[in-house]
Amino acid sequence: MKDRTIEKMLYKIAALLAVIGIVLRMLLPSENYLGLYLILAGHILGVAGIFMYMKHTNEMEHEQRAMQEPQNSYRKSNSAR
């Protein structure tokens, strides 16, 4: 099975952005909203990583169903005889 380093990297960057955004928001409560933008960017990257992982999981399930389908149709045709 292929290692999912892209998702892991997105999760790490998302967590880092969110933490930096929280720290900036606490230390520099200014009007430029940089901390909030970083928190938002972290959340967006996290959601993107989740969607990528969901896509990968669905593709794996589809491949497993495709491999099992010929076996099931073979069993059904043999049981009908």
HELIX and SHEET records of a PDB file:
HELIX    1   1 THR A    5  LEU A   27  1                                  23    
HELIX    2   2 LEU A   34  ALA A   80  1                                  47    
END                                                                             
